[in-house]
Amino acid sequence: MNKISYKEAMEKLEEIVSGLESDEIPVDELAAKVKEASRLIRICKSVLYETEEEVNKVLKEMQEEKPLEE
């Protein structure tokens, strides 16, 4: 499975949402589009969670550092 970036996932998700809102998606494709949207949402949530964890780790490390003595 190819790794998709957050930006790509969001763009594809926006396309699906736009199609749903404008009734452009045929009923025959609706279930597949909803499944794809669900997959894209999981990807975005995962990336956001991983990013939050990394930022929190860096912030914690910064708080634990001793100030430089001048």
C-alpha positions in Angstrom: 0.0 0.0 0.0 1.4 3.4 -1.0 1.9 5.9 1.8 -0.3 8.9 1.2 0.6 12.3 2.7 -1.8 14.3 5.0 -2.1 16.9 2.3 -3.1 14.4 -0.4 -5.6 12.7 1.9 -7.2 16.0 2.8 -7.4 17.0 -0.9 -9.1 13.7 -1.8 -11.4 13.9 1.2 -12.4 17.5 0.2 -13.2 16.2 -3.3 -15.4 13.5 -1.9 -17.2 15.9 0.4 -17.7 18.4 -2.4 -19.2 15.6 -4.5 -21.5 14.5 -1.7 -22.7 18.0 -1.0 -23.4 18.8 -4.7 -25.1 15.4 -5.4 -22.5 14.7 -8.1 -21.8 11.2 -6.8 -24.1 8.6 -8.3 -25.9 6.3 -5.9 -24.0 3.3 -7.4 -20.7 4.9 -6.2 -21.9 6.3 -2.9 -20.9 3.3 -0.6 -17.4 3.2 -2.2 -16.9 6.9 -1.7 -18.0 6.8 1.9 -15.6 3.9 2.6 -12.8 5.9 0.9 -13.7 8.9 2.9 -13.5 6.8 6.1 -10.1 5.5 5.1 -8.8 9.0 4.4 -10.2 10.3 7.7 -8.3 7.5 9.6 -5.1 8.4 7.7 -5.5 12.1 8.7 -6.3 11.3 12.3 -3.2 9.0 12.5 -0.9 11.7 11.1 -2.3 14.3 13.4 -1.9 12.0 16.4 1.7 11.1 15.5 2.5 14.8 15.0 1.0 15.7 18.3 3.0 13.0 20.1 6.2 14.2 18.5 5.5 17.9 19.3 4.7 17.0 22.9 7.9 15.0 23.2 10.0 17.9 21.9 8.2 20.3 24.3 8.9 18.0 27.2 12.5 17.7 26.3 12.7 21.5 26.1 11.2 21.9 29.6 13.7 19.4 31.0 16.7 21.0 29.5 18.9 23.0 31.9 19.3 26.7 30.9 22.6 27.6 29.5 24.8 29.3 31.9 26.4 32.5 30.7 
